[in-house]
């Protein structure tokens, strides 16, 4: 996947693998590949990555902030 983050205030670039809620809201957890808020973009970009439990009692939300040595406002793969 090649993406380019926006520096526009309030924007977020993200990719998630989401659960499916067609059987139950408890299946709503997601794997957050990355989330990058506009204000976190610079020569080094801060990205969040991890698990979001939402309503899935089998999961625990566990996100880490990771410093990525690139300017996410430029195309990157």
N, C-alpha and C positions, 0 to 999 in steps of 0.2 A: 504494500500500500504506500503510495506517495501522497503526502499531505503538506499543507501550508497553513499555519495558524494566523489568525487575524489579530492585529494589535488594537482593534476597535474596542473601546471601553465596554465591558460587560460580556464580551465574546469568550467562548470556550471551544476548543477543538478537542474532541474525544472519540475514542473507539471502545466499545464495550461488547462483550459477549453476554447477552441477556438470557435470563431464564424464560420459561414459558408459563404463563398463568392460565392456560386454557383449562387445566384441571383444578388448580387451587392458587390463591394468592400467595401461599407458602412457597411456591415455585418461582418467586420473583427475584431471587438473588442474581448478582451479575459479577462477571470478571471484568475489571476495569483494566484494559490494556494500557491506556493513558488518558489523562485529562490535563489540558494545558490552558490555564486562564491567561487572558491577554496581558495582565499586569505581571505575569511571571516570565515573559519572553525577554531575552537579552542575548548577549554573546554566549552565555550559559543559560539554559532554560530550565525552570523547575517544573517537573511533571509529577502528577500523582498516579499511582499504580497499585492494584491490589484487588481485594474482594469487598463487595458491598452486599450486606445481608438483606437489606430492605425488609420484607416480611417473612423471610425464610429462616425459621428457627433452627435449622440445621447448620447455618452459617454464622460466622462472627465477622463483622466489618473490620477489615484490617487493611488500611491504606498507608502507603509510604510516599514521602516526597523524595524524588530522585533528581539530582542535578545532572542534566544532559548537556554535554559540551557542544551545543549547536544553537544557532538562532532559529527557533521554530517558525519565524515569520518567513523564512526561506524554504523552498520545497526540500523535503527530506523523505527518505524512504526507510 
